[in-house]
Amino acid sequence: MTETLEYDATGLLCPLPVLRANRKLRELALGGLLTVRATDPAAEADFPAFCRQTGHELVSATREGEVLVFVIRKR
């Protein structure tokens, strides 16, 4: 079974959502999934850039109303 964690970064402003998500990713085994919820509009560009730079896989990036939801697989 794939290990999964969730992190609620709603209300935090750049760069905190990415920095805190990175800290949560360290808790996961390789292949684990982290779901991050964020409301900072900058997160829409920050998370894809973070994944490109770190090698983690951005599995999905969706929107639920005002909340951006990112699913990241640890690589």
mmCIF file of the N, C-alpha and C atoms, coordinates in Angstrom:
data_MODEL
# 
_entry.id   MODEL 
# 
loop_
_atom_site.group_PDB 
_atom_site.id 
_atom_site.type_symbol 
_atom_site.label_atom_id 
_atom_site.label_alt_id 
_atom_site.label_comp_id 
_atom_site.label_asym_id 
_atom_site.label_entity_id 
_atom_site.label_seq_id 
_atom_site.pdbx_PDB_ins_code 
_atom_site.Cartn_x 
_atom_site.Cartn_y 
_atom_site.Cartn_z 
_atom_site.occupancy 
_atom_site.B_iso_or_equiv 
_atom_site.pdbx_formal_charge 
_atom_site.auth_seq_id 
_atom_site.auth_comp_id 
_atom_site.auth_asym_id 
_atom_site.auth_atom_id 
_atom_site.pdbx_PDB_model_num 
ATOM 1   N N  . MET A 1 1  ? 0.842   -1.186 0.000   1.00 0.00 ? 1  MET A N  1 
ATOM 2   C CA . MET A 1 1  ? 0.000   0.000  0.000   1.00 0.00 ? 1  MET A CA 1 
ATOM 3   C C  . MET A 1 1  ? 0.887   1.249  0.000   1.00 0.00 ? 1  MET A C  1 
ATOM 4   N N  . THR A 1 2  ? 0.525   2.235  -0.791  1.00 0.00 ? 2  THR A N  1 
ATOM 5   C CA . THR A 1 2  ? 1.284   3.472  -0.886  1.00 0.00 ? 2  THR A CA 1 
ATOM 6   C C  . THR A 1 2  ? 1.016   4.342  0.331   1.00 0.00 ? 2  THR A C  1 
ATOM 7   N N  . GLU A 1 3  ? 2.092   4.804  0.950   1.00 0.00 ? 3  GLU A N  1 
ATOM 8   C CA . GLU A 1 3  ? 1.975   5.700  2.101   1.00 0.00 ? 3  GLU A CA 1 
ATOM 9   C C  . GLU A 1 3  ? 1.478   7.060  1.610   1.00 0.00 ? 3  GLU A C  1 
ATOM 10  N N  . THR A 1 4  ? 0.527   7.644  2.326   1.00 0.00 ? 4  THR A N  1 
ATOM 11  C CA . THR A 1 4  ? 0.004   8.947  1.936   1.00 0.00 ? 4  THR A CA 1 
ATOM 12  C C  . THR A 1 4  ? -0.057  9.873  3.147   1.00 0.00 ? 4  THR A C  1 
ATOM 13  N N  . LEU A 1 5  ? 0.246   11.131 2.896   1.00 0.00 ? 5  LEU A N  1 
ATOM 14  C CA . LEU A 1 5  ? 0.126   12.173 3.914   1.00 0.00 ? 5  LEU A CA 1 
ATOM 15  C C  . LEU A 1 5  ? -0.654  13.330 3.309   1.00 0.00 ? 5  LEU A C  1 
ATOM 16  N N  . GLU A 1 6  ? -1.269  14.130 4.166   1.00 0.00 ? 6  GLU A N  1 
ATOM 17  C CA . GLU A 1 6  ? -1.945  15.341 3.704   1.00 0.00 ? 6  GLU A CA 1 
ATOM 18  C C  . GLU A 1 6  ? -1.376  16.519 4.471   1.00 0.00 ? 6  GLU A C  1 
ATOM 19  N N  . TYR A 1 7  ? -1.287  17.654 3.787   1.00 0.00 ? 7  TYR A N  1 
ATOM 20  C CA . TYR A 1 7  ? -0.831  18.873 4.444   1.00 0.00 ? 7  TYR A CA 1 
ATOM 21  C C  . TYR A 1 7  ? -1.747  20.017 4.038   1.00 0.00 ? 7  TYR A C  1 
ATOM 22  N N  . ASP A 1 8  ? -2.283  20.704 5.036   1.00 0.00 ? 8  ASP A N  1 
ATOM 23  C CA . ASP A 1 8  ? -3.169  21.837 4.797   1.00 0.00 ? 8  ASP A CA 1 
ATOM 24  C C  . ASP A 1 8  ? -2.353  23.122 4.899   1.00 0.00 ? 8  ASP A C  1 
ATOM 25  N N  . ALA A 1 9  ? -2.062  23.730 3.743   1.00 0.00 ? 9  ALA A N  1 
ATOM 26  C CA . ALA A 1 9  ? -1.293  24.973 3.698   1.00 0.00 ? 9  ALA A CA 1 
ATOM 27  C C  . ALA A 1 9  ? -2.202  26.162 3.394   1.00 0.00 ? 9  ALA A C  1 
ATOM 28  N N  . THR A 1 10 ? -3.514  25.982 3.566   1.00 0.00 ? 10 THR A N  1 
ATOM 29  C CA . THR A 1 10 ? -4.430  27.091 3.286   1.00 0.00 ? 10 THR A CA 1 
ATOM 30  C C  . THR A 1 10 ? -4.122  28.238 4.236   1.00 0.00 ? 10 THR A C  1 
ATOM 31  N N  . GLY A 1 11 ? -4.150  29.446 3.702   1.00 0.00 ? 11 GLY A N  1 
ATOM 32  C CA . GLY A 1 11 ? -3.882  30.633 4.494   1.00 0.00 ? 11 GLY A CA 1 
ATOM 33  C C  . GLY A 1 11 ? -2.417  31.019 4.561   1.00 0.00 ? 11 GLY A C  1 
ATOM 34  N N  . LEU A 1 12 ? -1.507  30.117 4.151   1.00 0.00 ? 12 LEU A N  1 
ATOM 35  C CA . LEU A 1 12 ? -0.081  30.432 4.157   1.00 0.00 ? 12 LEU A CA 1 
ATOM 36  C C  . LEU A 1 12 ? 0.305   31.094 2.838   1.00 0.00 ? 12 LEU A C  1 
ATOM 37  N N  . LEU A 1 13 ? 1.272   31.995 2.892   1.00 0.00 ? 13 LEU A N  1 
ATOM 38  C CA . LEU A 1 13 ? 1.735   32.688 1.697   1.00 0.00 ? 13 LEU A CA 1 
ATOM 39  C C  . LEU A 1 13 ? 3.119   32.197 1.293   1.00 0.00 ? 13 LEU A C  1 
ATOM 40  N N  . CYS A 1 14 ? 3.426   32.342 0.025   1.00 0.00 ? 14 CYS A N  1 
ATOM 41  C CA . CYS A 1 14 ? 4.703   31.963 -0.560  1.00 0.00 ? 14 CYS A CA 1 
ATOM 42  C C  . CYS A 1 14 ? 5.846   32.531 0.273   1.00 0.00 ? 14 CYS A C  1 
ATOM 43  N N  . PRO A 1 15 ? 6.856   31.759 0.581   1.00 0.00 ? 15 PRO A N  1 
ATOM 44  C CA . PRO A 1 15 ? 7.155   30.408 0.110   1.00 0.00 ? 15 PRO A CA 1 
ATOM 45  C C  . PRO A 1 15 ? 6.737   29.310 1.076   1.00 0.00 ? 15 PRO A C  1 
ATOM 46  N N  . LEU A 1 16 ? 5.958   29.647 2.111   1.00 0.00 ? 16 LEU A N  1 
ATOM 47  C CA . LEU A 1 16 ? 5.649   28.656 3.156   1.00 0.00 ? 16 LEU A CA 1 
ATOM 48  C C  . LEU A 1 16 ? 4.968   27.380 2.661   1.00 0.00 ? 16 LEU A C  1 
ATOM 49  N N  . PRO A 1 17 ? 3.982   27.445 1.748   1.00 0.00 ? 17 PRO A N  1 
ATOM 50  C CA . PRO A 1 17 ? 3.369   26.169 1.326   1.00 0.00 ? 17 PRO A CA 1 
ATOM 51  C C  . PRO A 1 17 ? 4.387   25.166 0.779   1.00 0.00 ? 17 PRO A C  1 
ATOM 52  N N  . VAL A 1 18 ? 5.311   25.632 -0.060  1.00 0.00 ? 18 VAL A N  1 
ATOM 53  C CA . VAL A 1 18 ? 6.314   24.721 -0.640  1.00 0.00 ? 18 VAL A CA 1 
ATOM 54  C C  . VAL A 1 18 ? 7.316   24.274 0.425   1.00 0.00 ? 18 VAL A C  1 
ATOM 55  N N  . LEU A 1 19 ? 7.763   25.192 1.269   1.00 0.00 ? 19 LEU A N  1 
ATOM 56  C CA . LEU A 1 19 ? 8.733   24.823 2.298   1.00 0.00 ? 19 LEU A CA 1 
ATOM 57  C C  . LEU A 1 19 ? 8.168   23.795 3.267   1.00 0.00 ? 19 LEU A C  1 
ATOM 58  N N  . ARG A 1 20 ? 6.931   24.000 3.688   1.00 0.00 ? 20 ARG A N  1 
ATOM 59  C CA . ARG A 1 20 ? 6.310   23.052 4.630   1.00 0.00 ? 20 ARG A CA 1 
ATOM 60  C C  . ARG A 1 20 ? 5.997   21.723 3.943   1.00 0.00 ? 20 ARG A C  1 
ATOM 61  N N  . ALA A 1 21 ? 5.603   21.776 2.669   1.00 0.00 ? 21 ALA A N  1 
ATOM 62  C CA . ALA A 1 21 ? 5.355   20.533 1.920   1.00 0.00 ? 21 ALA A CA 1 
ATOM 63  C C  . ALA A 1 21 ? 6.654   19.733 1.799   1.00 0.00 ? 21 ALA A C  1 
ATOM 64  N N  . ASN A 1 22 ? 7.753   20.419 1.551   1.00 0.00 ? 22 ASN A N  1 
ATOM 65  C CA . ASN A 1 22 ? 9.042   19.747 1.446   1.00 0.00 ? 22 ASN A CA 1 
ATOM 66  C C  . ASN A 1 22 ? 9.386   19.035 2.752   1.00 0.00 ? 22 ASN A C  1 
ATOM 67  N N  . ARG A 1 23 ? 9.084   19.677 3.871   1.00 0.00 ? 23 ARG A N  1 
ATOM 68  C CA . ARG A 1 23 ? 9.329   19.062 5.186   1.00 0.00 ? 23 ARG A CA 1 
ATOM 69  C C  . ARG A 1 23 ? 8.479   17.796 5.348   1.00 0.00 ? 23 ARG A C  1 
ATOM 70  N N  . LYS A 1 24 ? 7.215   17.860 4.907   1.00 0.00 ? 24 LYS A N  1 
ATOM 71  C CA . LYS A 1 24 ? 6.333   16.682 4.995   1.00 0.00 ? 24 LYS A CA 1 
ATOM 72  C C  . LYS A 1 24 ? 6.821   15.554 4.090   1.00 0.00 ? 24 LYS A C  1 
ATOM 73  N N  . LEU A 1 25 ? 7.339   15.917 2.905   1.00 0.00 ? 25 LEU A N  1 
ATOM 74  C CA . LEU A 1 25 ? 7.835   14.895 1.982   1.00 0.00 ? 25 LEU A CA 1 
ATOM 75  C C  . LEU A 1 25 ? 8.969   14.086 2.615   1.00 0.00 ? 25 LEU A C  1 
ATOM 76  N N  . ARG A 1 26 ? 9.755   14.714 3.459   1.00 0.00 ? 26 ARG A N  1 
ATOM 77  C CA . ARG A 1 26 ? 10.864  14.009 4.117   1.00 0.00 ? 26 ARG A CA 1 
ATOM 78  C C  . ARG A 1 26 ? 10.364  12.879 5.016   1.00 0.00 ? 26 ARG A C  1 
ATOM 79  N N  . GLU A 1 27 ? 9.116   12.978 5.479   1.00 0.00 ? 27 GLU A N  1 
ATOM 80  C CA . GLU A 1 27 ? 8.539   11.949 6.353   1.00 0.00 ? 27 GLU A CA 1 
ATOM 81  C C  . GLU A 1 27 ? 8.097   10.716 5.563   1.00 0.00 ? 27 GLU A C  1 
ATOM 82  N N  . LEU A 1 28 ? 7.956   10.873 4.240   1.00 0.00 ? 28 LEU A N  1 
ATOM 83  C CA . LEU A 1 28 ? 7.436   9.794  3.401   1.00 0.00 ? 28 LEU A CA 1 
ATOM 84  C C  . LEU A 1 28 ? 8.547   8.889  2.880   1.00 0.00 ? 28 LEU A C  1 
ATOM 85  N N  . ALA A 1 29 ? 8.209   7.607  2.670   1.00 0.00 ? 29 ALA A N  1 
ATOM 86  C CA . ALA A 1 29 ? 9.110   6.696  1.976   1.00 0.00 ? 29 ALA A CA 1 
ATOM 87  C C  . ALA A 1 29 ? 9.062   7.026  0.485   1.00 0.00 ? 29 ALA A C  1 
ATOM 88  N N  . LEU A 1 30 ? 10.072  6.578  -0.265  1.00 0.00 ? 30 LEU A N  1 
ATOM 89  C CA . LEU A 1 30 ? 10.060  6.772  -1.713  1.00 0.00 ? 30 LEU A CA 1 
ATOM 90  C C  . LEU A 1 30 ? 8.775   6.200  -2.296  1.00 0.00 ? 30 LEU A C  1 
ATOM 91  N N  . GLY A 1 31 ? 8.170   6.928  -3.220  1.00 0.00 ? 31 GLY A N  1 
ATOM 92  C CA . GLY A 1 31 ? 6.921   6.480  -3.833  1.00 0.00 ? 31 GLY A CA 1 
ATOM 93  C C  . GLY A 1 31 ? 5.684   6.919  -3.072  1.00 0.00 ? 31 GLY A C  1 
ATOM 94  N N  . GLY A 1 32 ? 5.867   7.468  -1.871  1.00 0.00 ? 32 GLY A N  1 
ATOM 95  C CA . GLY A 1 32 ? 4.739   7.930  -1.079  1.00 0.00 ? 32 GLY A CA 1 
ATOM 96  C C  . GLY A 1 32 ? 4.092   9.161  -1.699  1.00 0.00 ? 32 GLY A C  1 
ATOM 97  N N  . LEU A 1 33 ? 2.842   9.395  -1.336  1.00 0.00 ? 33 LEU A N  1 
ATOM 98  C CA . LEU A 1 33 ? 2.085   10.523 -1.896  1.00 0.00 ? 33 LEU A CA 1 
ATOM 99  C C  . LEU A 1 33 ? 1.789   11.560 -0.827  1.00 0.00 ? 33 LEU A C  1 
ATOM 100 N N  . LEU A 1 34 ? 1.946   12.823 -1.218  1.00 0.00 ? 34 LEU A N  1 
ATOM 101 C CA . LEU A 1 34 ? 1.596   13.944 -0.347  1.00 0.00 ? 34 LEU A CA 1 
ATOM 102 C C  . LEU A 1 34 ? 0.541   14.771 -1.062  1.00 0.00 ? 34 LEU A C  1 
ATOM 103 N N  . THR A 1 35 ? -0.590  14.991 -0.391  1.00 0.00 ? 35 THR A N  1 
ATOM 104 C CA . THR A 1 35 ? -1.634  15.881 -0.913  1.00 0.00 ? 35 THR A CA 1 
ATOM 105 C C  . THR A 1 35 ? -1.532  17.196 -0.163  1.00 0.00 ? 35 THR A C  1 
ATOM 106 N N  . VAL A 1 36 ? -1.378  18.281 -0.913  1.00 0.00 ? 36 VAL A N  1 
ATOM 107 C CA . VAL A 1 36 ? -1.242  19.612 -0.326  1.00 0.00 ? 36 VAL A CA 1 
ATOM 108 C C  . VAL A 1 36 ? -2.415  20.473 -0.772  1.00 0.00 ? 36 VAL A C  1 
ATOM 109 N N  . ARG A 1 37 ? -3.049  21.146 0.174   1.00 0.00 ? 37 ARG A N  1 
ATOM 110 C CA . ARG A 1 37 ? -4.113  22.111 -0.132  1.00 0.00 ? 37 ARG A CA 1 
ATOM 111 C C  . ARG A 1 37 ? -3.564  23.500 0.175   1.00 0.00 ? 37 ARG A C  1 
ATOM 112 N N  . ALA A 1 38 ? -3.689  24.417 -0.798  1.00 0.00 ? 38 ALA A N  1 
ATOM 113 C CA . ALA A 1 38 ? -3.148  25.764 -0.632  1.00 0.00 ? 38 ALA A CA 1 
ATOM 114 C C  . ALA A 1 38 ? -4.105  26.783 -1.224  1.00 0.00 ? 38 ALA A C  1 
ATOM 115 N N  . THR A 1 39 ? -4.081  27.990 -0.659  1.00 0.00 ? 39 THR A N  1 
ATOM 116 C CA . THR A 1 39 ? -4.927  29.065 -1.176  1.00 0.00 ? 39 THR A CA 1 
ATOM 117 C C  . THR A 1 39 ? -4.106  30.192 -1.791  1.00 0.00 ? 39 THR A C  1 
ATOM 118 N N  . ASP A 1 40 ? -2.782  30.174 -1.623  1.00 0.00 ? 40 ASP A N  1 
ATOM 119 C CA . ASP A 1 40 ? -1.926  31.210 -2.195  1.00 0.00 ? 40 ASP A CA 1 
ATOM 120 C C  . ASP A 1 40 ? -1.883  31.037 -3.712  1.00 0.00 ? 40 ASP A C  1 
ATOM 121 N N  . PRO A 1 41 ? -2.313  32.055 -4.490  1.00 0.00 ? 41 PRO A N  1 
ATOM 122 C CA . PRO A 1 41 ? -2.296  31.929 -5.953  1.00 0.00 ? 41 PRO A CA 1 
ATOM 123 C C  . PRO A 1 41 ? -0.914  31.585 -6.516  1.00 0.00 ? 41 PRO A C  1 
ATOM 124 N N  . ALA A 1 42 ? 0.146   31.994 -5.841  1.00 0.00 ? 42 ALA A N  1 
ATOM 125 C CA . ALA A 1 42 ? 1.503   31.694 -6.314  1.00 0.00 ? 42 ALA A CA 1 
ATOM 126 C C  . ALA A 1 42 ? 1.797   30.195 -6.295  1.00 0.00 ? 42 ALA A C  1 
ATOM 127 N N  . ALA A 1 43 ? 1.073   29.450 -5.474  1.00 0.00 ? 43 ALA A N  1 
ATOM 128 C CA . ALA A 1 43 ? 1.299   28.005 -5.377  1.00 0.00 ? 43 ALA A CA 1 
ATOM 129 C C  . ALA A 1 43 ? 1.075   27.315 -6.713  1.00 0.00 ? 43 ALA A C  1 
ATOM 130 N N  . GLU A 1 44 ? 0.209   27.898 -7.550  1.00 0.00 ? 44 GLU A N  1 
ATOM 131 C CA . GLU A 1 44 ? -0.094  27.304 -8.852  1.00 0.00 ? 44 GLU A CA 1 
ATOM 132 C C  . GLU A 1 44 ? 1.167   27.167 -9.709  1.00 0.00 ? 44 GLU A C  1 
ATOM 133 N N  . ALA A 1 45 ? 2.082   28.113 -9.597  1.00 0.00 ? 45 ALA A N  1 
ATOM 134 C CA . ALA A 1 45 ? 3.357   28.042 -10.316 1.00 0.00 ? 45 ALA A CA 1 
ATOM 135 C C  . ALA A 1 45 ? 4.458   27.422 -9.453  1.00 0.00 ? 45 ALA A C  1 
ATOM 136 N N  . ASP A 1 46 ? 4.377   27.640 -8.135  1.00 0.00 ? 46 ASP A N  1 
ATOM 137 C CA . ASP A 1 46 ? 5.446   27.195 -7.240  1.00 0.00 ? 46 ASP A CA 1 
ATOM 138 C C  . ASP A 1 46 ? 5.576   25.676 -7.163  1.00 0.00 ? 46 ASP A C  1 
ATOM 139 N N  . PHE A 1 47 ? 4.454   24.960 -7.080  1.00 0.00 ? 47 PHE A N  1 
ATOM 140 C CA . PHE A 1 47 ? 4.549   23.507 -6.911  1.00 0.00 ? 47 PHE A CA 1 
ATOM 141 C C  . PHE A 1 47 ? 5.079   22.794 -8.153  1.00 0.00 ? 47 PHE A C  1 
ATOM 142 N N  . PRO A 1 48 ? 4.628   23.145 -9.368  1.00 0.00 ? 48 PRO A N  1 
ATOM 143 C CA . PRO A 1 48 ? 5.250   22.523 -10.553 1.00 0.00 ? 48 PRO A CA 1 
ATOM 144 C C  . PRO A 1 48 ? 6.754   22.821 -10.629 1.00 0.00 ? 48 PRO A C  1 
ATOM 145 N N  . ALA A 1 49 ? 7.163   24.056 -10.313 1.00 0.00 ? 49 ALA A N  1 
ATOM 146 C CA . ALA A 1 49 ? 8.587   24.419 -10.336 1.00 0.00 ? 49 ALA A CA 1 
ATOM 147 C C  . ALA A 1 49 ? 9.358   23.629 -9.275  1.00 0.00 ? 49 ALA A C  1 
ATOM 148 N N  . PHE A 1 50 ? 8.781   23.510 -8.086  1.00 0.00 ? 50 PHE A N  1 
ATOM 149 C CA . PHE A 1 50 ? 9.410   22.743 -7.010  1.00 0.00 ? 50 PHE A CA 1 
ATOM 150 C C  . PHE A 1 50 ? 9.639   21.295 -7.439  1.00 0.00 ? 50 PHE A C  1 
ATOM 151 N N  . CYS A 1 51 ? 8.631   20.695 -8.065  1.00 0.00 ? 51 CYS A N  1 
ATOM 152 C CA . CYS A 1 51 ? 8.755   19.296 -8.495  1.00 0.00 ? 51 CYS A CA 1 
ATOM 153 C C  . CYS A 1 51 ? 9.815   19.144 -9.587  1.00 0.00 ? 51 CYS A C  1 
ATOM 154 N N  . ARG A 1 52 ? 9.857   20.082 -10.525 1.00 0.00 ? 52 ARG A N  1 
ATOM 155 C CA . ARG A 1 52 ? 10.891  20.026 -11.570 1.00 0.00 ? 52 ARG A CA 1 
ATOM 156 C C  . ARG A 1 52 ? 12.288  20.113 -10.948 1.00 0.00 ? 52 ARG A C  1 
ATOM 157 N N  . GLN A 1 53 ? 12.457  20.983 -9.970  1.00 0.00 ? 53 GLN A N  1 
ATOM 158 C CA . GLN A 1 53 ? 13.771  21.203 -9.362  1.00 0.00 ? 53 GLN A CA 1 
ATOM 159 C C  . GLN A 1 53 ? 14.211  20.055 -8.464  1.00 0.00 ? 53 GLN A C  1 
ATOM 160 N N  . THR A 1 54 ? 13.260  19.391 -7.820  1.00 0.00 ? 54 THR A N  1 
ATOM 161 C CA . THR A 1 54 ? 13.615  18.358 -6.841  1.00 0.00 ? 54 THR A CA 1 
ATOM 162 C C  . THR A 1 54 ? 13.502  16.943 -7.392  1.00 0.00 ? 54 THR A C  1 
ATOM 163 N N  . GLY A 1 55 ? 12.836  16.786 -8.540  1.00 0.00 ? 55 GLY A N  1 
ATOM 164 C CA . GLY A 1 55 ? 12.676  15.454 -9.111  1.00 0.00 ? 55 GLY A CA 1 
ATOM 165 C C  . GLY A 1 55 ? 11.452  14.707 -8.618  1.00 0.00 ? 55 GLY A C  1 
ATOM 166 N N  . HIS A 1 56 ? 10.669  15.311 -7.721  1.00 0.00 ? 56 HIS A N  1 
ATOM 167 C CA . HIS A 1 56 ? 9.429   14.680 -7.287  1.00 0.00 ? 56 HIS A CA 1 
ATOM 168 C C  . HIS A 1 56 ? 8.420   14.771 -8.435  1.00 0.00 ? 56 HIS A C  1 
ATOM 169 N N  . GLU A 1 57 ? 7.457   13.859 -8.451  1.00 0.00 ? 57 GLU A N  1 
ATOM 170 C CA . GLU A 1 57 ? 6.451   13.831 -9.520  1.00 0.00 ? 57 GLU A CA 1 
ATOM 171 C C  . GLU A 1 57 ? 5.192   14.580 -9.079  1.00 0.00 ? 57 GLU A C  1 
ATOM 172 N N  . LEU A 1 58 ? 4.781   15.562 -9.884  1.00 0.00 ? 58 LEU A N  1 
ATOM 173 C CA . LEU A 1 58 ? 3.503   16.230 -9.646  1.00 0.00 ? 58 LEU A CA 1 
ATOM 174 C C  . LEU A 1 58 ? 2.438   15.367 -10.303 1.00 0.00 ? 58 LEU A C  1 
ATOM 175 N N  . VAL A 1 59 ? 1.732   14.585 -9.491  1.00 0.00 ? 59 VAL A N  1 
ATOM 176 C CA . VAL A 1 59 ? 0.739   13.634 -9.998  1.00 0.00 ? 59 VAL A CA 1 
ATOM 177 C C  . VAL A 1 59 ? -0.485  14.385 -10.520 1.00 0.00 ? 59 VAL A C  1 
ATOM 178 N N  . SER A 1 60 ? -0.929  15.390 -9.760  1.00 0.00 ? 60 SER A N  1 
ATOM 179 C CA . SER A 1 60 ? -2.079  16.176 -10.207 1.00 0.00 ? 60 SER A CA 1 
ATOM 180 C C  . SER A 1 60 ? -2.079  17.538 -9.540  1.00 0.00 ? 60 SER A C  1 
ATOM 181 N N  . ALA A 1 61 ? -2.707  18.485 -10.237 1.00 0.00 ? 61 ALA A N  1 
ATOM 182 C CA . ALA A 1 61 ? -2.905  19.834 -9.710  1.00 0.00 ? 61 ALA A CA 1 
ATOM 183 C C  . ALA A 1 61 ? -4.326  20.221 -10.096 1.00 0.00 ? 61 ALA A C  1 
ATOM 184 N N  . THR A 1 62 ? -5.192  20.325 -9.104  1.00 0.00 ? 62 THR A N  1 
ATOM 185 C CA . THR A 1 62 ? -6.598  20.621 -9.370  1.00 0.00 ? 62 THR A CA 1 
ATOM 186 C C  . THR A 1 62 ? -7.045  21.775 -8.484  1.00 0.00 ? 62 THR A C  1 
ATOM 187 N N  . ARG A 1 63 ? -8.252  22.226 -8.719  1.00 0.00 ? 63 ARG A N  1 
ATOM 188 C CA . ARG A 1 63 ? -8.816  23.332 -7.944  1.00 0.00 ? 63 ARG A CA 1 
ATOM 189 C C  . ARG A 1 63 ? -10.171 22.902 -7.397  1.00 0.00 ? 63 ARG A C  1 
ATOM 190 N N  . GLU A 1 64 ? -10.379 23.166 -6.105  1.00 0.00 ? 64 GLU A N  1 
ATOM 191 C CA . GLU A 1 64 ? -11.682 22.941 -5.462  1.00 0.00 ? 64 GLU A CA 1 
ATOM 192 C C  . GLU A 1 64 ? -12.132 24.301 -4.946  1.00 0.00 ? 64 GLU A C  1 
ATOM 193 N N  . GLY A 1 65 ? -12.851 25.040 -5.775  1.00 0.00 ? 65 GLY A N  1 
ATOM 194 C CA . GLY A 1 65 ? -13.233 26.402 -5.405  1.00 0.00 ? 65 GLY A CA 1 
ATOM 195 C C  . GLY A 1 65 ? -11.985 27.272 -5.337  1.00 0.00 ? 65 GLY A C  1 
ATOM 196 N N  . GLU A 1 66 ? -11.746 27.856 -4.158  1.00 0.00 ? 66 GLU A N  1 
ATOM 197 C CA . GLU A 1 66 ? -10.572 28.722 -3.967  1.00 0.00 ? 66 GLU A CA 1 
ATOM 198 C C  . GLU A 1 66 ? -9.319  27.942 -3.577  1.00 0.00 ? 66 GLU A C  1 
ATOM 199 N N  . VAL A 1 67 ? -9.473  26.641 -3.354  1.00 0.00 ? 67 VAL A N  1 
ATOM 200 C CA . VAL A 1 67 ? -8.359  25.836 -2.847  1.00 0.00 ? 67 VAL A CA 1 
ATOM 201 C C  . VAL A 1 67 ? -7.678  25.086 -3.990  1.00 0.00 ? 67 VAL A C  1 
ATOM 202 N N  . LEU A 1 68 ? -6.358  25.224 -4.067  1.00 0.00 ? 68 LEU A N  1 
ATOM 203 C CA . LEU A 1 68 ? -5.548  24.461 -5.024  1.00 0.00 ? 68 LEU A CA 1 
ATOM 204 C C  . LEU A 1 68 ? -5.139  23.168 -4.339  1.00 0.00 ? 68 LEU A C  1 
ATOM 205 N N  . VAL A 1 69 ? -5.268  22.051 -5.057  1.00 0.00 ? 69 VAL A N  1 
ATOM 206 C CA . VAL A 1 69 ? -4.925  20.744 -4.489  1.00 0.00 ? 69 VAL A CA 1 
ATOM 207 C C  . VAL A 1 69 ? -3.849  20.110 -5.348  1.00 0.00 ? 69 VAL A C  1 
ATOM 208 N N  . PHE A 1 70 ? -2.707  19.821 -4.723  1.00 0.00 ? 70 PHE A N  1 
ATOM 209 C CA . PHE A 1 70 ? -1.577  19.210 -5.424  1.00 0.00 ? 70 PHE A CA 1 
ATOM 210 C C  . PHE A 1 70 ? -1.309  17.841 -4.830  1.00 0.00 ? 70 PHE A C  1 
ATOM 211 N N  . VAL A 1 71 ? -1.088  16.858 -5.701  1.00 0.00 ? 71 VAL A N  1 
ATOM 212 C CA . VAL A 1 71 ? -0.674  15.529 -5.246  1.00 0.00 ? 71 VAL A CA 1 
ATOM 213 C C  . VAL A 1 71 ? 0.735   15.297 -5.777  1.00 0.00 ? 71 VAL A C  1 
ATOM 214 N N  . ILE A 1 72 ? 1.658   15.032 -4.871  1.00 0.00 ? 72 ILE A N  1 
ATOM 215 C CA . ILE A 1 72 ? 3.074   14.883 -5.205  1.00 0.00 ? 72 ILE A CA 1 
ATOM 216 C C  . ILE A 1 72 ? 3.542   13.493 -4.788  1.00 0.00 ? 72 ILE A C  1 
ATOM 217 N N  . ARG A 1 73 ? 4.255   12.818 -5.724  1.00 0.00 ? 73 ARG A N  1 
ATOM 218 C CA . ARG A 1 73 ? 4.848   11.509 -5.393  1.00 0.00 ? 73 ARG A CA 1 
ATOM 219 C C  . ARG A 1 73 ? 6.328   11.714 -5.108  1.00 0.00 ? 73 ARG A C  1 
ATOM 220 N N  . LYS A 1 74 ? 6.772   11.233 -3.947  1.00 0.00 ? 74 LYS A N  1 
ATOM 221 C CA . LYS A 1 74 ? 8.175   11.377 -3.577  1.00 0.00 ? 74 LYS A CA 1 
ATOM 222 C C  . LYS A 1 74 ? 9.044   10.493 -4.453  1.00 0.00 ? 74 LYS A C  1 
ATOM 223 N N  . ARG A 1 75 ? 10.093  11.077 -5.006  1.00 0.00 ? 75 ARG A N  1 
ATOM 224 C CA . ARG A 1 75 ? 11.065  10.343 -5.846  1.00 0.00 ? 75 ARG A CA 1 
ATOM 225 C C  . ARG A 1 75 ? 12.411  10.316 -5.168  1.00 0.00 ? 75 ARG A C  1 
# 
